[in-house]
């Protein structure tokens, strides 16, 4: 009977690497560690000092440390550390120019931030705001509705989702807004409240947020017509509809102009998407109050400085009529349609009007040439990416206790011509040390707009599989060489010690 070779573990692969550079010695000298860093990890700036720093950090055997060498255990600790992570750790803190106008940045935004479950009967909870802020989200949505006893509430309108108090949301934001980032936070108000309860909202914003609330335009801007993230450090901005200039009536009295409810442009689209597949709730939505003229309370309108919500009509209309401090929101379905049909116009629109705090790549900021993401040919030479998915370690076992039949799916998410995915083969009944050793080659025309996603799945049937864990990072943060990939849950929580071991190379 033929013997079945047991699957290799990541430890065995790392042992092989270690031995190939130790050249028969019992330890790995610093000079050979430098050689490994240069040749395998493509860290060409590494030198003797770099190697000795790693030895100091990961070697616990005293004799080896004194000899400036790594034992295998020390090498293993390094290979499973953040210093060897697939994500470039220099990108874990602010590394980009943060003095450009807000329109030069993407933003990490959330939709229906308050929900912890589905959009029809799920629970609204303050913890959802805490979670979003701790993950670096800088734009939070707050759906505001009239509540009893003049207390505005937050929930998904026309549904059975639970309600939380507006004032408690603002207290939570005040406490956690700048825990992980000093960049400004935008509170995007989807405002359905009466004028009287809007005044209550404004008073809560002023009294709870205090000095953190931006209440007037800045006197001096770093550059352009809009402030930069650095200009607005530790500030909270209000995104809402804003009253137009007051006009004088025949009697000389001032008249407040009204705006249409839903003038933000995305409210109707979002509600349509939320309900179009749920007919039993659609009738309730139709039976809700008709769109009406709603007067924005002046005290709330006055808190809207650089983030005025306006209705999206067309790119040409925005170009001719929209100010840089006015911004529109689009439902994802509509945005995708516009990106396909008018990609170049979409890019130019976002060069002028607000987006956020991750610096856009040059291809989206150059006014000298037109970039259209729907075109397949953007460069004469594509970037070639080789990903070798080698093995996994300590994959989480499902509640059933059954060992996984895992495979890894690698997805490239970018412009249409770059977006694709490839799978490894499935390893049967191995959650602890699955071994794939699968090469994947991708040709990418616009890498600066790509996200790379590693997703481990459990093969459950001929055409079915279940999610196990994932990790996503920008292509620009992808490190070359033998790398450790920490796995996360769907909502971004660590599944440590679950991880993948991969090799990355690109040119």
Secondary structure, DSSP 8 states (H G I E B T S, - for coil): ---------HHHHHHHHHHHHHTT-SSEEHHHHHHHHHHTS--TT--HHHHHHHHHHH---HHHHHTTEE-HHHHHHHHTSGGGBSB-GGGSS--S---SBGGGEE--B-SSTTBSS-TTT--B-HHHHHHHHHTT--EEEEEEE--GGG--EES-TTS----EEHHHHHHHHHHHTTSS--S-EEEEEEE---HHHHHHHHHHHHHHHGGGB--S--S--SSSSS-BTTTTTT-EEEEB------EE-TTS-EE---EETTTTSHHHHHHHHHHTT-HHHHHHHHTS----EE---HHHHTT-SS-EE-----HHHHHHH--TTEE----HHHHHHHHHHSHHHHHHHHHHS---SEE--HHHH-SSS---TT-S---SS-EEEEEEEEEEES----TT-----EEEEEEEESSTTT-EEEE----SS-SSS-EEEEEEEEEES-GGG-EEEEEEEEE-SSS-EEEEEEEEEEGGGB--EEEEEEEE-TTS-EEEEEEEEEEEEE-
